[in-house]
Amino acid sequence: MPYIRPMNYKKIAAEDVLHFKNIIGNEFVFTDEASLEKYSRDETDGCAFPPEVVLKPKSTEEISAIMKYCDEQLIPVSPRAAGTGLSANSLCLYGGVMLSVERMNNILHLDERSLQVTVEPGMITEALQNTLQTKGLFYPVDPSSRGSCFIGGNVACNSGGPRAVKYGVVKDFVLNLEVVLPNGEIMWTGANTLKNSTGYNLTQLFVGSEGTLGIITKIVLKLLPYPKFNNVMLAPFKSMDHACAAVSAVFRAGIIPSSIEFMEREAMEYVMNFLGDVTIPLAEDTHATLLIEVDGSDLEVIQKDCEKIYEVLTQFEVGEILFADSEAQKIDLWRMRRNIAYAVKKTNVTVEEDTVVPRADLPELLKHIKAVGEKYGFRSVCYGHAGDGNVHVRILKDALTDEYWKTEVPKGIREIFEKVVALKGTISGEHGIGWFQIPYMDIKFSPMQIELMRGVKKVFDPKNIMNPGKIFH
């Protein structure tokens, strides 16, 4: 895909490449075709924007020197974590520098007394979680790509995941950030404290900013004690309506599970075929399932909560509920849920939308999604974090023509988002806007609100070199 439009940015020249090599070393500067192709993509369907050079610095100071030079030379810079984004958040729309933080992958300090950890942005999320678990500590945020995504990218997109319903998303765990601003200056955004009412909350401004304000180089996260026990159940329903309605009822009954995940039948079928070694019998009249996890430190309390959940679910035409009876079965059930996106993508050209509404409005949203699909002639596979109202809608191209896919399907997506906003929801729960979702920002925000965001961007990045072309034009 070519660059979107010409800008007044400097084209990378030999002297620029030499300057970068002097900062970080020859072996960490890449201009070969294979590297530029590799870093031209993330997990967003159908997007490729090659950088002119890929840089892999190792320290905050190196990033500072790079940014100072790029600011002086008017060279655009797009920071990249693991490249697992779904909105083209980190792609180089205008060429320039792709700055990868993959070499900055260490735990810098673990404060077990204060339940805090300081990490670099290239740390793999699951690797951090596994290390903390050996210490009896818990970082709950677990995106489906946790085995490959980086903490830095999670912070940049304010990621969530299944456990957000009980524990919250990234913003609820970030205490402080070290960032390099577009002009190369280094600053900490806040304090390593649970409370902070000292001036504007710059930390939370950077969380979810998608690399448009600066580059995150250190992250201080709060931690929790690791929950000792968990129970997992899979509940089949005769309709998506009943499955979604049951979600709100569970919370109204006074129970807060650690996860409630929604999977429509087709999603289950796709993922079981994809995995091959996990089979869950589905009755003919099963149209949707809920994967429910309850965790804590008191097994008796967990079991009582599961009994209450069972009583609630029986009010919604639920089939035979499967209670995982071993750790292996729990792992298999979660493998199914976490691999749905990959399973569907493997068999079709797709696009995924990231809708989120108040959880009680999920039944109405699902009905609307399917009605829009019928109107525009596309199929969709729905799944996601029903416990916090966040449903992923993966739309399938099937036999639709390329022209129809490009011109008519976006009209259907717009109608889905209009319904989401009408239900007091928003157009992205955890994937971010990046470049891919910009056409729909006017549904959620007025021109005045967009101008306020542009104003914030201009304060931090007056030359517009920091991940330009993301969130808004």
N, C-alpha and C positions, 0 to 999 in steps of 0.2 A: 504494500500500500504506500503511495507517495505521501510526502509531507502535506499537511492540510493546506497551508498557504505560506507564501514567503514572509519572512520577518526581517527586521534589521539586525539580526544576529550575525556575528562573525562566523564564517565558515572555518572549521578546524584546518589549520595549516601545519606544515612540518615543524615550525618553531614552537607551536603550541604543544604538539606531542612530545617534543624534546623537553619542554618545560615541565610537563607532567611526569616524565621519566626522572627528571632531576628531583622531583618531590617524593615520589613513592618507589622508584626503582624500575628498571627496564622491564622486568618480568611481570609487573602488575599493570602494565599499560597495553591495551589490545586494540589493534586496528585491522586485524586480518578478517577476511570475509566470513569465516565460520563463527567467530566470536560476535561479530556485528549481527549476523543472522540469529544466533542463539539469544542474544539480548534484545532482539527486536520484538519479542513476544512475551506475553504472560499467559494466564489461563483464560483470557477473554476470547470468545469465539470470533474468528475472522479478522483479528487485528494484528498488524505487523508494521512497526515503525522503527527502522534501524537507526541506532546512534552512529555518530562519526568516530567515536572512540569510547572504549570501556575502561574505566579506572577502578582499581580495587585497593583502596587505602587501608591502612591498619590502625590508624590512630586519629583522635580528634584533631591533633595538630596538623596532620597531613590533610585532612578534610578542610581545615581552616585555610591552609595555604592554597589549596585547589580553588576554594570558593572566592578567595580574595582575588586571585588571578582571573577567574571567569567573570567576576563582577567588573573588573577593570577592562577586560577585553570584550565584554558583552557576548559571552558564550552561554547558551542555555544549559542547565544541569537538571537531570532527572534522577533522584535517588531511587535505588532499588533494593528491596529486601530479597525474599526468596523467589519472587516472580509468580506467586500463586494468586494474584489479584484477578478479579472478575469484571473489572470496569476499565481496564487499560490505565490503571492509576499511575503506573511507573514508566510507561513507554515514552520514548523520545519523539514527540510529535514534530519537532522542528530540527531533528538531528542533534548536534552538540554532544554533550558528555552524558554517558550513562555511568552513574557513580554507585557501584555495588558495595554494600556493607558486609558482604559474606565473610570476609576475613576477621571482622570484629565480632567474635562469637564466644566470648568468655563471660563467666560469672566473676565479677570483680570483687564483690564483698557480700557475704551472707551474715546478717546480724540476727542470730537466733534469739537474742534477748528481746529485741524490739519487733521481731517478726517482719523483717524487711530483707530484700535482696536487691543488689545493684548489678545490672547486666548490660552487656553491649547489645546493639540492635540486631546483630547477625546470629544471635542465639536461637536455635530451633526450639519452638515452644514445648514440644513433648520432651526434648532433652532436658530442658529446665525443670519441667514437672517431675520427671523421673529422678533427677538429682535431689530435688527438694523432698520427694517422698521418702528417700532413704534417711532423711533427718526428721521425719514425722511432720513435714510442712506441706502446705497446699497452696498452689496457684490455680484457681478453678477454671479460668478462661480457656476454653478448648475448642477452637474452630475445627471443622471437619478435616482441614489440612494440617492439623497440629503436628503431624509427623514430618512435615517438610517446611511449613511456614515459619517465618522469623518473628521474634518479639517486636522488632522495630516496625515491620509491616503491620502487625496487629495493632500497635499503638497508632500508627499513621492512619489506619482505617477504622479505629475504634471497634475492633472485632468483638464478636460475641461467642456464639456456640450454644450447645445444648444446655449447659449449666447456668446460663445467664438468668434463667427464670428464678433461681434461688440466690445466686451469688452476685449477679450483675455482669457487666461487660468490662472491657479494658479500662474505661474511664474511672471505674469504681476501685481500681487497684493501683493506678499510677499516682505516686506521691510527688515525684520530682523528675525533671528531665534536664539533661545537658544537651544543648542544641548549638549548632553552628549556623549563624545567620547568613543570608546570601552575600553579605559583604565580607564574610570571613570571621566576624566577631564571634566569640564563644560566650555563652551565658547559661546559668542555671535558671530554670523558670519558676521554682518555688522553694519548698523546704521539705525535709524528710520528716514531716509531722502529719498526724491524722487530721489536725485542724489547721486552717490557715485562712484568715480573713484580712490579710494584709494586701490591700490594693487589688487590682484586677487579677483574675485567675489565669495567668499565662500558661500554666501547665495544661489546663483543660482546653485552652485555645489551640495548642499544638496537637492534642489528642484528636484524631479524626481530620486533621488538616491535609492529609494526603500528600505530604512533602511539598506543599506550596508556600510554606512560610520559612522553612529552614530544614536542616538535616539533624535528626535525632541521633546522638552519639552515646549517651548513657541513659539508663532508665532505672528509677528506683520504684520498686513494686512492694506493696504491702502483702503479707502472707497470712494464712490461717492455719490452725492445726489440721492435720490430715484426718478426714473422717474415717473411722475404723471399719465401718460396715456399710453395705448397700444391698438393697434388693432391687431386682429388675423384673418387670412384667411386660408382656405384650398382649394388648387387648384388641380383638377384632370387632368391627362394627358393620352393621348392615347398610349404613349410609355414611357419607362424609359429614352430613349435617349432624348426625348423632355423635360422631366422634368429636367434632369440633365443639358441640354444645357441652359434652362431658368435661372438656378441659376447664371451662369456667366454673362448672359445678364443683369440681375437685377443690378449687381454691375457696369457693364460697363455703365449703364444708370445714374450712379451717386448716387445710393441709397444704404445705408448700413442698412439693417434690423437688429434687435436685434437677430433674429433667422431665419434660413431657414433649415427646417428638411425634409429629404427625407424618404418616406415610399412606398415600392412597394405594389402592391395590396394584395398579400398573407399576408404581415405583418399586413395590416389593417384588413383582415378577421380573422386572429388569435386573434388579440387583442380585437376585438368586441365580439367574442365568449367568450373570457376569462373574460372580464368585465361584459358582460351581460346587463348592463344598459346604454350603449352608442351605438347608431346606426347612422351611416352616410350612406345614400344611395350611392351606387357605380354603375355607369352606366356599362353596359356590356363591353364597349370598354375602360374602365378606367384600366390602367395597373400600374399607379404610382401616388402618390400625393406629393405635397409640402405643409408643414405647415409653414406659414410665419407670423412672428410677427414683428411689428414696434413699438418702444416705444420712449418716450421723454417727455418733459415738456410743449410742445405746441401742443395742439390737432389739430389745423388747419394745422400745418406743417405735422403732422402724416397722416392726411387725404389726403393731397396732395401727400405725398410719396406713399400712398396706391393706389391712382389713377394712378400714374406713373408705379407702379409695375403691376397693372392690364393691362395697355397698353402694357407692355413688354411681359406679359404672353400670351396675345392673339396672339402673333406671333408664338406660339409653340403648336398648336393644343390642347389648353386647353379646358376643359369642363366648366360646370357652376361652378363658384367660390363661395364658401360659406364664407360669412363674419359673424363672430361670433357677434350676436346682444345682448349678455348679458354676464355678468361675469360668470354665470354658464356654458354657452356654451364654453367659453374660457377654463375654467377648464376642461371640458370634453374632448376637443380636445387635451389638454396637457396630460391628464390622458392616453389617447390612446397612444400618442407617448412614454411616459415614461414607459409604461407597456408592450411594445412589447417583450422585451427580456424574461420577466417572462411568457408571454403568450405562446411563442414558446417553451420554456424549459418545460413547464407543459405537453406538448403533445408528447415529443420526446426526445431521447438522442441527444444532440447537442454539438457543439463546436463553439465558437465565435471568429472571427478574427477582428482586429481593424485597417483597412487599411486607409491610408491618402495620397492623391495626390493633386497637384494643382487643384483648383476647375474646371478649364476649361477642365481638362482631365477626369472628372467623367464619361462622356458617354463612353469613350474608356475603362475605368476600369470596368464599369458594364457589358459591352459586354464580356470582357475577363472572368470575374467571371462566367457568365452563360455558356460560351463556355467550361471552365474548368470543370464545373459541369457536362455538357453533356459528356465530355471525360471520366470522372472518375465515372459517374453514381451516383452522389449525387445531392440532391436538396439544394438550399440555399435561405434564406430569407434575403433581404438586406434593411437596414434602417440606419439612422444616420444623422450626422451634415453636410449636403451637402454644407451649406454656407461656411465652411472652408475645404471642400474636404475630410471630415472624414466619411467614410462609414463602418458600422459594417456588417460583413458577418457571419450570423449564419448558419452553415452547419448542415443538418439533417441526422441522421443515417438511419432512416426508416427501411427497411428490409436488409440492408447491414450486412454481417457477421461480427463478432467481429474481425476476422483476417483481413478482407479487411479494416475495419474501422481503424485498428491500422497501417497497412502497406501501403495501397494504397492511402487512403484519404490524409495523410500527403504529398504525392507527388503532389497532386492537390493543396494543400495549398501552397506548395513551388512554384509552377508555378504562383499562384496568387501573391505572394510576389515578385517574380522576375519581374513580370509586374509592380507592384507598384514601385519598385526601378528604373526600366527602365523609368518610367514616372516622375522621380525625386521626388518620395514620400518616405515614410518610413513605417516600418512594425508595428508600434504602434503609434497611435495618442494621446491616453490618458489612456490606460490600463496598460502600462508598459510591461516589459519583464518577470520579475519574474523568475520562473523556467520553466514555460510552453512554452515560446517562444524562449528559448535558441537555439534549433536546427536550427532556421532560422536566427540567428545573422550574419552568414557568408555571407548571401545575401546582407546585408546592409554594413557590415564593413569588412575591410581587416584584416589579422592577425596583421599587425602593429598597426592598430587602437585599436584592442582588447587588445593588449599588453600595449598600453598607458592607457587604462581604468584599467587594472590590476595593473599598476604602481600606479595610483591614489589611488586605493583601498588599496594597500600595505602601502602607506604613512599613511593613517588614521587607518588602521586595520592590522598591521603587523602579528598578530597571526591568522587572518581570523576567528574570532569568531562572527563577526557582520553579521547576516543574511546570512550565507555562502550558496553557491550554487545558488545564484540569479544573473541574468543579463548575466553572463558568467561562464563557468566551471573553 
